[in-house]
Amino acid sequence: MSIFNKLFGKPSILKEPVNIPVNIDIHSHLVPGIDDGSQSMDESIKLIKELKSLGYTKLITTPHIMGDYFKNDEYSIISGLKMLRQELSTQEISIEIDAASEYYIDDHFMKLIEKGEILSFGDKYVLVETNTINFNEFTRTAFFELGLAGYRPVLAHPERYTYMWNNFERYQEFKDIGILFQINLVSLSGFYSQKVKEITEKLIDENMVDFVGTDTHEMRYVDALRQAMYSPYMIKLSELKLLNNTL
């Protein structure tokens, strides 16, 4: 029996917050003004200060790349990262920050794979997301092509894909073909919905979580992250072999 079960069984909330089980975040939107995340340098700095106060020592920020909407590329992301690093240095804020991207699986993404223009992190990990409502077989092709190109797909926030909720076997199918899962810690607070919270807990119970992320866009995400620190599943996450701190 795990320490989690011995101490808590399955309570819904703890009386005191517990530490986040990693100190490296792999999912956030902190480069100012290039997607739906932080919209200014001041906002980015405030968010980074908050994340540092929660124990993070390294941030891998991941601006969206989406062919028809967020038309970022390596230049826009790395240029924004350099400005952010400079401001952190100017303000003497000591925290490591790198950048990759959160790629939406679409035609544009497939072309980027073909051209080898992919921003990865760590051991060639690539953060990807899909349509949240309808499953598209195109997704399998994208995973296959990423693998052929030597990348390791990491599915962002799998708990939020409604097309998987009533077909939990699909999660296992993805795991069986080598897809890694990154859950959003804020999901444990009920930030998105009660159903998303339940799916997140089930993924943890089934030991299907490889990475965790904050998905920080704005301050309300940090507030929800603080709430999530009262979830007993934060303790259970600490018992899993999460890959964040290997980066």
PEZIMO-V796914 format. One record per helix or strand of 2 or more residues. SS is the DSSP state (@ for helix, = for strand). FROM is the first residue (numbers start at 1). LEN is the number of residues. If there is no record, write none. Layout:
((SS & FROM & LEN) (SS & FROM & LEN))
This chain:
((@ & 3 & 6) (= & 24 & 2) (@ & 41 & 13) (= & 58 & 8) (@ & 74 & 17) (= & 96 & 9) (@ & 107 & 9) (= & 125 & 5) (@ & 138 & 11) (= & 152 & 5) (@ & 158 & 3) (@ & 162 & 4) (@ & 169 & 8) (= & 180 & 5) (@ & 185 & 5) (@ & 194 & 12) (= & 211 & 3) (@ & 219 & 10) (@ & 233 & 6) (@ & 244 & 3))
